[in-house]
Amino acid sequence: MFVGISNTPRDYAWGSTTAIAGLLGTTPSGKPEAELWLGAHPGSPSVITDPSRTGGAGNLVDWILADPARALGSALVAEESDAGSVPPRLPFLLKVLAAASPLSLQAHPTSERARTGFALENAAGIPLDAFDRNYRDQFHKPEIIFALSETFEALCGFRELGEVRRIVGELRALDAASENPQPGALDALESRLLGDSGLRDTVDWLLRDGRGGDTGEVAWLVERVVGLAQDAVYLAEGGAAIRFPLELATVRDLALAYPGDPGIVISLLTNRVSLKRGEVLYLPAGNIHAYLLGLGIELMAASDNVLRGGLTPKHIDVDELLDVLEFSPVPVPYLAPIVHTPGVSEYRPDVADFALVHIEASAADAAAGAADAAAGVPMRQFTLTGPGIALCTAGGFLVAGATASVTLKRGESVYITPDEGTLTFAGAGDVFLATTP
C-alpha cells in the first residue's frame, strides 16, 4: 500500500529560507525552513494526503494507532510488543534539514540511559514540556546525515588530545605575536587538558564555570580565543601559513552566532568536517556534534532526547551531559554505503531502528532501464522487510510493489507498507527511502 504524505517545514531560527523549497520545488514561506519531518513523531506527524485510504486517519500517528498491523506490519508490531514499548510505533524519522547558521552542540543517550532518565523525570513530576526536562521520551536517538549541498559543515566527535594541544600551540604562537599577549588564558585551558581525563575535565570546566557570563576565567579564555582566531583568519587571507585555518575560522563564525558561549572553545576539541555532496556521517549515542551549515537528508531513531553542550540559549544539564558523552577520541565517523546494484546504495548503521537507501538514475540510465525492462531485466530495485518512507528530491519515478504502484515526482513523499516487498523504481532522478534494516 502506498499512502501519500506531506508536512510543513519547522521554522526554527537557524533554518534556511530557501534551501528546502529549492530542493523540493515548493514555494518558500518567507520564514526560516529548518526541518521537514516525514514520519510519525508526535511533535510533527506527517499528514496523510487522502485520509479515505487510511480509514479516515489524517496523519501517520493516528493511522498507526488505529491499524498498526497494516501500517507497520505484523513483524514490527511483534518486535515493539516484545520490547515493551507501547503503543506500537514507527521507529525512525526522516528529515530534510537546512542549516543557515549553527545548531547547538549536543549528544544523545543510549536506550538504557533514555529509559532510566525518562522514568526518573516522570517520577519527579517534571512536565514533558518543561525548560529543564532532559528526557521527553524513553528512546535513544542515533542519526545519520547525507549531504545534499556541495558541502555540509559539521562538528562531530572528540579529536585526539595531541591534536587539541597542537591547536593550543598555534593559539600560543598567535598570542605571542600579538600586540598584547595574554598567555594566562591559554595556560588555564592547557592545564585542564593534562591527564587521561583531559577532555572530560575541560568540558566540565568550560560549561560549569562558563555560566558566569562575561566575567571569570572561562569568559576571559573565550574572548581571547575568539580574538586570536580572528587574527588567524586575517593572516590566512593574507597568505600566511595557518595550520588549523578551518577550525579557527569556525571559532570566528560561532562567536558571531553565539558571542561569549563556552561552546566556542569546545568546538576546538572536536573533529571539524566538511562533508562533500553524497557523503554520510553516523552519529551514535554519546557522540558530541553540531551541524553548522548546509542541506542534507537526516534519518534518526524517532526520539526527541537531546542533551545540549553549548551554542544554545536552551537548558544545559552539565552532570547529565558528562555522563552521556563518549569522551574517547574518534576519527570522523563517515558511514560507507552498501552498494546493492548500480544506483542503489544503502546506509545501514549498527542499530535496528533505521536504514537509508539512495536510489539514483540519470536520464540515460532510465532509457537503458526501459529497454532492459522490455527484455525482462528489472530496473532499480530494493526489498523492504519493514515499513518505508520514500521522498523524491529530483526527477520522477514510477514505484511498483507487490500489490500497487505510485508515481513519485520531485517534492513528493509516500509511506509504504511492508507488504509491498520488492520495490521497483523506473525513472530518472533521486529518491531517498527510509526503512528498517
C-alpha positions in Angstrom: 0.0 0.0 0.0 1.3 3.4 -1.0 0.0 6.3 1.1 0.8 9.9 0.1 2.1 12.1 2.9 3.2 15.7 3.3 4.2 18.1 6.0 5.1 21.8 6.7 8.7 22.6 7.4 9.6 23.6 11.0 10.6 27.3 11.3 13.5 27.1 13.7 15.5 30.3 13.7 18.7 28.6 12.3 16.9 27.3 9.2 17.4 28.5 5.6 14.7 30.5 3.9 15.3 28.9 0.5 17.2 25.6 0.7 14.3 23.2 1.3 12.0 24.9 -1.1 14.8 24.9 -3.7 15.3 21.2 -3.3 11.7 20.2 -3.4 10.4 22.7 -5.9 7.9 24.3 -3.4 7.1 28.0 -2.7 9.2 29.4 0.1 7.2 30.5 3.2 9.3 33.6 3.7 10.3 32.3 7.2 13.2 30.0 8.1 12.5 26.5 7.0 14.8 24.3 9.1 13.4 20.7 9.0 10.8 18.9 7.1 9.7 15.9 9.2 8.4 12.7 7.4 7.3 10.1 9.9 5.1 9.5 12.9 6.8 11.5 15.6 4.0 13.2 17.7 5.9 16.5 17.5 5.1 16.9 13.8 3.4 13.8 12.3 3.2 13.6 8.6 -0.2 14.5 7.1 -2.0 11.8 5.0 -3.0 13.4 1.7 -6.0 11.1 1.2 -7.5 10.0 4.6 -10.1 7.8 2.8 -7.3 5.3 2.2 -6.5 5.0 5.9 -9.9 4.7 7.3 -10.2 8.4 7.9 -6.9 8.8 9.8 -5.5 12.2 9.0 -1.9 11.7 10.0 0.6 8.8 10.4 0.3 8.7 14.2 -3.5 8.3 14.1 -3.3 5.6 11.4 -0.6 3.6 13.2 -2.6 3.7 16.4 -5.8 2.6 14.6 -4.3 -0.1 12.4 -0.7 -1.0 13.5 -0.6 -4.4 11.8 -1.5 -2.8 8.4 0.7 0.3 8.8 3.8 -1.3 10.4 3.5 -4.9 9.5 2.9 -7.8 12.0 6.7 -8.4 12.4 7.5 -4.9 13.6 4.4 -4.8 15.8 5.6 -8.1 17.4 9.1 -6.6 17.9 7.7 -3.5 19.5 5.5 -5.6 21.8 8.4 -7.8 22.9 10.5 -4.7 23.6 7.7 -3.4 25.9 7.2 -0.1 24.1 3.6 1.0 24.0 1.8 1.7 21.8 3.4 0.3 18.5 5.4 3.0 16.8 7.4 3.8 13.7 10.9 3.6 14.9 12.5 6.1 12.5 12.1 9.7 11.5 13.2 11.1 8.1 14.0 14.7 7.8 15.2 17.3 5.2 17.5 19.6 7.2 18.6 23.0 6.1 21.0 24.9 8.4 21.8 28.5 7.6 23.5 29.0 10.9 25.0 26.7 13.6 22.9 24.4 15.7 23.7 23.6 19.3 26.5 21.3 20.4 24.6 18.2 21.5 24.7 14.5 22.2 22.0 11.8 22.5 21.6 9.0 25.1 21.7 5.2 24.8 18.4 3.3 25.0 19.1 2.3 28.6 20.0 5.8 29.7 16.9 7.2 27.9 14.6 4.7 29.7 16.1 5.4 33.1 16.2 9.2 32.6 12.6 9.3 31.3 11.3 7.3 34.3 13.2 9.4 36.8 12.0 12.7 35.5 8.4 11.3 35.3 8.7 10.2 38.9 10.0 13.7 39.9 6.9 15.2 38.3 8.8 17.3 35.7 6.4 18.2 32.9 7.3 16.9 29.4 7.5 20.4 28.1 9.5 21.9 31.0 12.5 24.0 30.1 14.8 21.9 32.3 13.5 18.5 31.1 16.2 16.3 29.6 14.2 13.2 28.5 11.0 13.7 26.6 10.6 10.1 25.7 12.2 6.7 26.6 14.1 6.1 23.3 17.6 6.6 22.0 18.4 8.9 19.1 21.2 7.8 16.9 21.2 9.6 13.5 22.9 9.8 10.1 23.2 12.9 7.8 23.5 12.6 4.0 25.0 15.8 2.5 22.9 17.3 -0.4 24.6 20.6 -0.6 28.1 20.8 -2.3 29.5 20.8 1.3 27.8 20.2 4.6 29.7 21.6 7.6 29.7 19.9 11.0 31.5 19.2 14.2 31.4 15.5 15.3 33.2 13.5 18.0 36.2 14.5 20.1 39.6 14.6 18.4 42.8 13.2 19.8 44.2 15.2 22.7 47.6 15.5 20.9 45.9 17.4 18.1 44.0 19.6 20.5 47.3 20.5 22.1 48.7 21.4 18.7 45.7 23.7 18.1 46.5 25.3 21.5 50.1 25.6 20.4 49.1 27.6 17.3 47.0 29.8 19.5 50.0 30.4 21.8 52.1 31.4 18.8 49.4 33.8 17.6 49.2 35.2 21.2 52.9 35.7 21.5 53.0 37.6 18.2 50.1 39.8 19.2 50.4 43.4 20.4 49.0 42.4 23.8 50.0 38.8 24.7 47.7 37.1 27.3 49.2 33.6 27.8 47.4 33.2 31.1 44.1 32.4 29.3 45.6 29.6 27.4 47.5 28.4 30.5 44.1 27.8 32.1 42.9 25.7 29.2 46.1 23.7 28.7 46.4 22.8 32.4 43.0 21.1 32.2 43.9 19.1 29.1 46.6 17.2 31.0 46.0 13.7 32.1 43.8 10.8 30.9 40.5 12.6 31.6 41.6 15.9 30.0 38.7 16.1 27.6 36.1 15.5 30.3 37.8 17.8 32.7 38.0 20.6 30.1 34.3 20.3 29.0 33.2 20.2 32.6 35.2 23.4 33.5 34.1 25.3 30.3 30.4 24.6 30.8 30.2 24.8 34.6 32.4 27.9 35.1 31.3 29.4 31.8 27.8 30.1 33.3 29.3 33.2 35.0 28.6 35.3 32.0 31.2 37.9 30.9 33.4 37.6 34.0 35.7 34.8 35.2 38.4 32.6 33.7 36.3 30.9 31.1 34.9 34.2 29.8 38.5 35.5 29.5 39.5 32.4 27.6 36.6 32.6 25.2 37.3 36.2 24.5 41.0 35.6 23.9 40.5 32.5 21.7 38.0 34.4 19.6 40.4 37.4 19.2 43.3 35.1 18.2 41.0 33.2 15.7 40.1 36.5 14.1 43.8 37.3 13.8 44.4 33.9 12.2 41.7 34.4 9.6 43.1 37.8 8.6 46.6 36.3 8.4 45.4 33.3 6.3 43.6 35.7 3.9 46.9 37.5 3.5 48.8 34.3 2.6 50.2 33.4 6.0 50.6 29.7 6.8 48.0 28.7 9.4 47.9 25.0 10.4 44.3 24.9 11.5 42.5 27.5 9.3 39.1 25.8 9.2 39.0 25.3 13.0 39.9 28.9 13.7 37.5 30.3 11.1 34.8 28.2 12.8 35.6 29.8 16.1 35.1 33.2 14.5 31.8 32.2 12.9 30.5 30.6 16.1 31.4 33.8 18.0 29.2 35.8 15.7 26.2 33.5 16.3 26.8 32.8 20.0 29.0 35.6 21.4 30.7 34.6 24.7 29.4 31.0 24.6 31.9 28.4 26.1 30.8 26.0 23.2 33.1 28.2 21.0 36.1 26.7 22.8 34.6 23.2 23.0 34.5 23.3 19.1 38.3 23.1 19.1 38.1 19.8 21.0 36.0 18.2 18.3 36.5 17.0 14.7 35.7 19.7 12.1 34.4 18.1 8.9 33.2 19.4 5.5 31.1 16.7 4.0 31.1 16.6 0.2 27.8 16.0 -1.5 26.8 12.4 -1.2 28.9 11.7 1.9 27.3 10.5 5.1 28.1 10.8 8.8 26.8 8.4 11.5 26.3 9.9 14.9 25.8 7.2 17.6 24.8 7.7 21.2 27.3 9.8 23.1 28.8 11.5 20.1 29.1 15.2 20.5 28.1 17.1 17.4 26.7 20.2 15.8 25.6 20.9 12.3 27.0 24.3 11.1 25.8 24.9 7.6 24.3 23.0 4.7 21.4 21.0 3.3 21.0 17.3 4.0 18.8 14.3 4.5 18.8 13.3 8.1 17.5 9.9 9.3 17.3 9.1 13.0 15.5 7.0 15.6 12.2 8.6 16.4 13.1 10.4 19.6 13.3 13.9 21.0 16.1 13.3 23.5 18.8 15.9 23.2 21.5 16.8 25.8 23.0 20.1 24.9 26.5 21.3 25.5 26.8 24.9 24.3 25.9 27.2 21.4 22.4 27.5 22.7 20.2 29.5 25.0 18.4 26.3 25.9 18.8 24.2 29.0 22.2 22.6 29.7 22.4 19.9 32.4 26.2 19.6 32.8 26.1 16.5 35.0 23.8 14.5 32.7 25.7 15.6 29.6 29.0 14.5 31.1 27.5 11.1 31.8 26.1 10.7 28.3 29.1 11.9 26.3 31.6 9.5 24.9 35.0 11.1 25.5 37.2 8.6 23.7 38.6 10.4 20.7 37.3 9.1 17.4 38.0 9.8 13.7 35.4 11.5 11.6 32.5 8.9 11.7 31.9 8.5 8.0 29.4 5.8 7.0 30.1 4.0 3.8 27.3 2.6 1.7 26.4 -0.9 0.8 26.0 -0.8 -2.9 23.5 -3.5 -3.9 23.4 -2.7 -7.6 24.5 0.4 -9.6 22.2 3.3 -8.4 21.0 1.5 -5.2 23.1 2.4 -2.1 22.1 1.5 1.4 23.5 3.3 4.5 23.0 0.9 7.4 24.4 1.9 10.9 24.7 -0.6 13.8 21.2 0.0 15.1 17.9 -1.8 14.4 15.8 1.4 14.0 16.6 2.6 10.5 18.5 2.3 7.2 18.7 4.9 4.4 18.5 3.8 0.8 19.5 6.2 -2.0 18.0 5.4 -5.4 19.5 7.4 -8.3 19.2 7.1 -12.0 20.2 9.5 -14.9 18.1 10.0 -18.0 20.4 7.7 -19.8 20.0 5.1 -17.1 16.3 5.4 -17.4 16.3 4.9 -21.2 18.6 1.9 -20.8 16.4 0.6 -18.0 13.3 0.9 -20.1 15.0 -1.3 -22.8 16.1 -3.7 -20.1 12.6 -3.9 -18.7 11.2 -4.7 -22.2 13.7 -7.6 -22.2 12.6 -8.7 -18.7 15.5 -7.2 -16.8 14.4 -5.2 -13.7 15.4 -1.6 -13.1 16.4 -0.2 -9.7 15.1 -2.5 -7.0 15.1 -2.7 -3.2 13.3 -5.2 -1.0 11.5 -3.9 2.1 11.4 -6.0 5.3 9.5 -3.3 7.2 7.6 -0.1 6.6 9.2 2.6 4.4 9.0 6.3 3.6 10.2 7.5 0.2 11.0 11.1 -0.8 11.8 12.2 -4.3 14.2 15.1 -4.4 14.8 15.2 -8.2 13.1 13.9 -11.4 10.4 11.3 -11.1 9.8 7.6 -10.8 7.1 5.0 -11.1 7.5 2.9 -7.9 5.9 -0.5 -8.1 5.5 -3.0 -5.3 3.8 -6.4 -4.8 0.2 -5.0 -4.7 0.2 -1.4 -6.0 2.3 1.3 -7.7 2.6 5.1 -7.4 4.1 7.9 -9.4 6.5 9.9 -7.3 7.7 13.3 -8.5 10.2 15.8 -7.1 9.0 17.1 -3.7 6.5 14.2 -3.2 6.7 11.6 -0.4 4.9 8.4 0.2 4.5 5.9 3.1 4.9 2.3 2.1 3.6 -0.7 4.0 5.9 -3.7 4.3 3.6 -6.0 2.3 4.8 -4.2 -0.9 8.0 -6.2 -0.6 10.4 -5.7 -3.5 10.1 -2.2 -4.9 11.0 -1.4 -8.5 11.9 2.2 -9.4 11.6 3.2 -13.0 12.5 6.7 -14.0 15.3 9.3 -13.6 16.3 11.4 -10.6 16.9 10.8 -6.9 14.7 9.1 -4.2 15.6 8.6 -0.5 14.0 5.6 1.1 13.9 5.3 4.9 13.1 1.9 6.3 14.1 -0.6 8.9 17.2 -2.7 8.2 
